[in-house]
């Protein structure tokens, strides 16, 4: 991850929060998400736009230009919410890497009441989240601990050890919207860390992009994708790592096996009853895996 990501609030974290907040006000059940906290931490101006169908349509046209990305984020949110809603009582720790403005520690406080929760992110993004929650008088659960990290300078394992994250426990590791922005070395380090910290039956949830997403010809052929790519690159969040091998082979290196996998077409069918989300989201997928 670039230095910009560590010193500025993540543009992708803010965009994801905006999409979740907007989806909460949707009337169509396919589009409506359960993240009721996301709109609470948005500026009042955006809340007004989200509440009414006409202004909401304008908002979506202005900010969610890449075809299918809004729908993909909604379905990804629903998929992960289902994991939290059905979490086994054996899970002792939850680690959310690159947490952004994630609200699951609060939304699933009952399901997580006996679990130690750790949220890890760059200081600027993490502090922005804390500030927004405090401004809106949204209480953090006492079993939640924040870990701020400079991804370019600090050791992830040392930060976890210092925060009290324990090794060889049954854990849930969540990397939502994160793997695209890590290079190959960071991916290897992160998944190896998960391998060595987790006990058998630990869960790993992450989404990924195939090489087709980042091919230059696909970007050049779509002005909307090209513009979005340029914005992310300027913010230091240009997509980097892509899954080049079979996902089962990739995970086997870290002692995990796939127990649930949905590509973008399957997500579209499950949550929207449509064939696909469109070009921008056509080669994304989400994985739920278990430590063996």
C-alpha positions in Angstrom: 0.0 0.0 0.0 1.3 3.5 -0.7 2.3 6.1 1.8 -0.7 8.2 0.7 -3.0 5.6 2.0 -1.4 5.9 5.4 -1.6 9.7 5.6 -5.0 10.3 4.1 -8.5 8.9 4.7 -9.0 6.1 2.2 -11.1 7.1 -0.8 -12.3 3.5 -1.3 -13.3 3.2 2.4 -15.4 6.4 2.0 -16.9 5.2 -1.2 -17.9 1.9 0.2 -19.5 3.6 3.2 -21.4 5.9 0.9 -22.7 2.9 -1.1 -23.8 1.1 2.0 -25.5 4.2 3.3 -27.3 4.8 0.0 -28.4 1.1 -0.2 -30.0 1.3 3.3 -32.7 3.7 1.9 -33.4 1.7 -1.2 -37.0 0.4 -1.5 -36.2 -2.6 -3.7 -35.3 -5.4 -1.3 -32.5 -6.6 -3.7 -30.8 -3.2 -3.3 -31.6 -2.6 0.4 -28.8 -3.5 2.8 -29.0 -3.8 6.6 -26.2 -1.4 7.4 -28.2 1.2 9.3 -25.1 2.8 10.8 -23.5 3.8 7.5 -26.1 6.6 6.9 -25.8 7.8 10.5 -22.1 8.7 10.0 -22.6 10.4 6.6 -22.8 14.2 6.3 -26.4 15.5 6.6 -26.4 16.7 3.0 -25.9 13.1 1.7 -28.6 11.8 4.1 -31.1 14.1 2.5 -30.2 13.0 -1.0 -30.4 9.3 0.0 -33.8 9.4 1.5 -35.8 10.3 -1.6 -35.9 8.3 -4.8 -35.3 11.1 -7.2 -32.4 12.6 -5.4 -31.0 9.2 -4.6 -31.0 8.4 -8.3 -29.0 11.6 -8.9 -26.6 10.7 -6.2 -26.0 7.3 -7.7 -25.5 8.7 -11.1 -23.0 11.2 -9.8 -20.9 8.9 -7.6 -21.5 5.3 -8.7 -20.6 5.5 -12.4 -18.8 2.2 -12.9 -21.5 -0.3 -14.1 -22.2 -3.0 -11.5 -19.9 -1.8 -8.7 -22.8 -0.5 -6.6 -24.7 -3.8 -6.9 -21.5 -5.8 -6.2 -20.8 -3.9 -3.0 -24.3 -4.4 -1.8 -24.2 -8.2 -2.5 -20.7 -8.4 -0.9 -22.1 -6.6 2.2 -25.0 -9.1 2.4 -22.7 -12.1 2.0 -20.4 -11.0 4.8 -23.3 -10.0 7.0 -24.6 -13.5 6.7 -21.3 -14.8 7.9 -21.5 -12.7 11.0 -25.1 -13.4 11.6 -24.4 -17.2 11.6 -21.0 -17.1 13.4 -20.1 -20.2 15.3 -19.9 -20.0 19.1 -16.4 -21.5 18.7 -15.0 -18.3 17.3 -12.9 -16.5 19.9 -11.5 -13.6 17.9 -12.4 -11.5 14.9 -9.8 -9.5 13.0 -11.0 -7.1 10.4 -8.0 -5.9 8.2 -8.4 -2.7 6.4 -11.7 -2.1 8.3 -12.5 1.3 6.9 -15.9 2.4 8.2 -17.1 -1.2 8.9 -19.9 -1.2 11.5 -20.3 -4.9 12.1 -18.9 -4.8 15.6 -21.9 -2.6 16.5 -24.5 -4.2 14.2 -23.7 -7.7 15.4 -22.9 -6.9 19.0 -25.1 -9.7 20.3 -23.6 -12.3 18.0 -20.1 -11.1 19.0 -20.7 -10.5 22.7 -18.2 -13.2 23.7 -15.7 -12.5 21.0 -12.7 -10.2 21.0 -12.8 -7.9 18.0 -9.9 -6.2 16.5 -10.1 -3.6 13.7 -6.9 -2.8 11.9 -6.3 0.1 9.5 -4.2 3.1 8.7 -4.3 5.8 11.4 -6.0 8.5 9.2 -8.9 6.3 8.1 -9.3 4.7 11.5 -9.3 8.0 13.3 -11.9 9.4 10.8 -14.2 6.5 11.7 -13.8 7.0 15.4 -14.5 10.7 15.1 -17.6 10.1 13.1 -19.0 7.6 15.6 -18.3 9.9 18.5 -19.8 12.9 16.8 -23.0 10.9 16.3 -22.9 9.4 19.8 -22.6 5.9 18.5 -21.1 3.7 21.2 -18.3 1.2 20.5 -18.7 -2.2 22.1 -16.3 -2.8 25.0 -14.9 -5.9 23.3 -13.6 -3.9 20.3 -10.0 -2.8 20.0 -8.6 -0.5 17.3 -5.1 -1.1 15.9 -3.6 1.7 13.9 -0.8 0.7 11.6 1.5 2.3 9.1 1.6 -0.4 6.4 4.8 0.9 5.0 6.8 1.0 8.2 5.3 -1.3 10.9 5.2 -5.0 11.5 1.7 -6.4 11.4 2.5 -9.3 13.7 4.1 -7.0 16.3 1.1 -4.7 16.2 -1.2 -7.7 16.8 0.9 -9.0 19.6 1.0 -5.6 21.3 -2.8 -5.3 21.0 -3.4 -8.7 22.7 -4.4 -10.6 19.6 -3.7 -14.2 20.6 -2.2 -17.0 18.5 -3.7 -20.4 17.9 -7.3 -19.3 18.6 -10.3 -20.0 16.4 -10.7 -16.7 14.6 -12.6 -15.0 11.8 -10.4 -13.0 9.5 -12.1 -10.5 7.2 -10.4 -8.8 4.3 -13.2 -6.9 2.5 -12.2 -4.8 -0.5 -8.6 -5.1 0.5 -6.7 -7.7 -1.5 -6.9 -5.6 -4.8 -4.7 -2.9 -3.2 -1.9 -5.1 -1.8 1.1 -6.2 -3.8 2.2 -9.8 -4.0 4.6 -9.5 -1.1 2.0 -7.9 1.2 -0.5 -10.6 0.2 2.0 -13.4 1.0 2.9 -11.8 4.3 -0.8 -11.2 5.3 -2.0 -14.7 4.4 1.1 -16.3 6.1 0.3 -14.3 9.2 -3.3 -15.6 9.2 -2.0 -19.1 8.7 0.4 -18.9 11.7 -2.0 -17.1 14.1 -5.1 -19.2 13.4 -6.3 -22.5 14.9 -8.1 -25.2 13.0 -11.6 -24.3 11.9 -10.8 -20.6 11.8 -12.6 -18.7 9.0 -11.3 -16.5 6.3 -13.5 -14.2 4.3 -12.1 -12.0 1.4 -13.0 -10.8 -2.0 -10.7 -10.7 -5.0 -10.4 -9.7 -8.6 -9.2 -11.8 -11.5 -6.6 -10.6 -14.0 -9.3 -9.6 -16.5 -10.3 -6.7 -14.3 -7.0 -4.9 -14.5 -6.1 -5.6 -18.1 -5.3 -2.3 -19.8 -7.5 -3.0 -22.8 -10.5 -3.4 -20.5 -9.7 -0.1 -18.8 -9.1 1.7 -22.1 -12.3 0.5 -23.6 -14.5 1.9 -20.9 -14.2 5.7 -20.2 -15.9 5.3 -16.8 -13.5 2.6 -15.7 -10.5 4.5 -17.0 -11.6 7.6 -15.0 -12.1 5.6 -11.8 -8.8 3.9 -12.3 -7.1 7.3 -12.6 -8.8 8.6 -9.5 -7.7 5.6 -7.4 -4.1 5.8 -8.8 -3.9 9.5 -7.8 -5.1 8.6 -4.3 -2.5 5.9 -4.0 -5.1 3.1 -4.2 -4.6 1.7 -7.6 -5.6 -2.0 -7.8 -2.5 -4.2 -7.7 -2.7 -7.8 -6.7 -4.9 -10.1 -8.7 -5.5 -13.8 -8.4 -3.5 -15.5 -11.1 -4.1 -19.1 -10.1 -6.9 -21.4 -9.0 -8.3 -20.0 -5.7 -8.2 -23.5 -4.1 -4.5 -23.8 -5.0 -3.8 -20.3 -3.7 -5.5 -21.0 -0.3 -3.9 -24.4 0.1 -0.5 -22.8 0.5 -1.9 -21.2 3.7 -3.7 -24.3 5.0 -7.2 -23.0 4.1 -9.9 -24.7 2.0 -12.8 -23.1 0.3 -16.2 -23.8 1.8 -18.2 -21.1 -0.1 -17.3 -19.2 -3.2 -19.5 -16.9 -5.3 -18.2 -15.1 -8.4 -19.8 -11.9 -9.6 -22.3 -13.8 -11.8 -23.4 -16.0 -8.9 -23.7 -13.0 -6.6 -25.9 -11.3 -9.2 -28.1 -14.3 -9.4 -28.3 -14.8 -5.6 -29.0 -11.3 -4.5 -30.4 -9.5 -7.5 -32.0 -12.3 -9.7 -30.1 -11.0 -12.7 -27.5 -12.5 -15.0 -24.6 -10.2 -14.3 -23.7 -6.8 -12.8 -21.9 -5.4 -15.8 -18.4 -4.9 -17.1 -16.8 -3.2 -14.1 -17.8 -6.0 -11.7 -17.8 -9.0 -13.9 -14.7 -10.7 -12.6 -14.9 -10.1 -8.9 -15.6 -12.9 -6.4 -15.9 -13.6 -2.7 -14.6 -16.5 -0.7 -15.4 -18.0 2.6 -12.7 -20.5 3.7 -11.8 -22.7 6.7 -8.5 -23.6 8.3 -7.7 -27.3 7.9 
